Amino acid sequence: MSYLQGLPAFAGYFGVGLGFVALFLALYLQFTPHRELQLIRAGNLAASTALSGALAGFCLPLASAIAHSVSYADLALWGGIALAAQLTAFLLVRMLLPGFPKRIEAGEQAAAVLSATLQVGVGLLNAAAMVY
């Protein structure tokens, strides 16, 4: 049974991680002017691509924070930093692509792929920078 000693810590960190994912999605969906879930339900691939990139871009540094944190408070701090970085990445996309929300609404896959790539790229850099 000694192999189950880490189960409570796993459950705690996994639970906090899921909570951060839910918080990120709630904030991101409010932060963006277009309605991703409505667009995705209607079959808009661009909206799905952009949201998937943002979510993956957030989960990368969150995973690093979970792997390296020494406490729940430490995880919360670095999870918050990851969240802020991804919201900033969305602002970068909006600056690079004028009319980005309208492009997503119109199903412009080129804009969505660039957005997803930038979001994942920021997430990778963020995860790599979490060396503490």
C-alpha positions in Angstrom: 0.0 0.0 0.0 3.0 2.3 0.2 2.7 3.1 -3.5 -0.6 4.9 -2.7 1.0 7.3 -0.3 1.2 10.0 -3.0 -2.4 9.7 -3.9 -3.7 12.5 -1.7 -1.0 14.9 -3.1 -1.9 13.8 -6.7 -5.6 14.3 -6.1 -4.9 17.8 -4.6 -2.6 19.0 -7.3 -4.8 17.5 -10.0 -7.9 19.1 -8.5 -6.2 22.5 -8.3 -5.0 22.1 -11.9 -8.6 21.3 -13.1 -9.8 24.3 -11.1 -7.3 26.5 -12.9 -8.3 25.1 -16.3 -12.0 25.9 -15.5 -11.0 29.4 -14.3 -8.9 30.0 -17.4 -11.7 28.9 -19.7 -14.3 31.1 -17.9 -12.0 34.1 -18.0 -10.9 33.5 -21.6 -14.4 33.1 -22.8 -15.4 36.4 -21.2 -12.3 38.1 -22.3 -12.8 37.5 -26.0 -15.4 39.5 -27.8 -16.6 36.6 -30.0 -18.5 33.7 -28.5 -16.3 30.7 -29.1 -18.6 28.0 -27.7 -21.6 29.2 -29.7 -19.4 29.3 -32.8 -17.9 25.9 -32.1 -21.4 24.4 -31.7 -22.3 25.9 -35.1 -19.3 24.1 -36.6 -16.8 27.0 -36.8 -13.4 25.3 -37.1 -11.5 28.6 -36.7 -13.1 29.2 -33.3 -12.2 25.6 -32.2 -8.7 26.0 -33.4 -8.1 29.3 -31.7 -9.7 28.1 -28.4 -7.8 24.8 -28.5 -4.5 26.7 -28.9 -5.3 29.0 -26.0 -6.2 26.1 -23.8 -3.1 24.1 -24.8 -1.0 27.2 -24.3 -2.3 27.6 -20.8 -2.0 23.9 -19.8 1.7 23.7 -20.8 2.9 26.2 -18.1 0.2 25.0 -15.7 1.7 21.4 -16.0 5.1 22.8 -15.4 3.9 24.7 -12.3 2.2 21.5 -11.0 5.4 19.5 -11.6 7.7 22.0 -9.9 5.6 23.6 -7.1 6.4 23.0 -3.5 2.9 23.9 -2.2 -0.6 24.8 -3.2 0.2 28.5 -2.7 3.3 28.1 -5.0 1.1 26.4 -7.6 -1.6 29.1 -7.3 1.0 31.9 -7.8 2.6 30.3 -10.9 -0.8 29.2 -12.2 -1.9 32.9 -12.0 1.2 33.9 -13.9 0.4 31.3 -16.6 -3.1 32.7 -16.8 -2.0 36.3 -17.2 0.6 35.3 -19.8 -2.1 33.6 -21.9 -4.5 36.5 -21.7 -1.6 38.7 -22.8 -0.9 36.4 -25.7 -4.5 36.9 -26.8 -3.9 40.7 -26.8 -0.8 40.2 -28.9 -2.9 38.3 -31.4 -5.4 41.1 -31.5 -2.6 43.6 -32.2 -1.1 41.4 -35.0 -4.4 40.6 -36.6 -6.7 43.6 -36.8 -10.3 42.5 -36.7 -9.3 39.1 -35.2 -12.7 38.4 -33.6 -14.6 39.1 -36.9 -12.1 36.8 -38.7 -12.8 34.0 -36.2 -16.6 34.6 -36.6 -16.2 34.4 -40.3 -14.3 31.0 -40.0 -11.0 32.3 -41.2 -8.7 29.4 -40.4 -5.5 31.3 -41.2 -6.1 33.7 -38.3 -7.1 30.8 -36.0 -3.9 28.9 -36.8 -1.7 31.9 -36.2 -3.5 32.6 -32.9 -3.2 29.0 -31.8 0.5 28.9 -32.7 1.2 32.1 -30.8 -0.8 30.9 -27.8 1.1 27.6 -27.7 4.4 29.3 -28.3 3.8 31.7 -25.4 2.8 28.7 -23.3 6.0 26.8 -24.1 8.2 29.8 -23.3 6.2 30.4 -20.1 6.6 26.7 -19.1 10.3 26.8 -19.8 10.8 30.0 -17.8 9.3 28.5 -14.7 12.6 27.3 -13.4 12.6 27.9 -9.7 
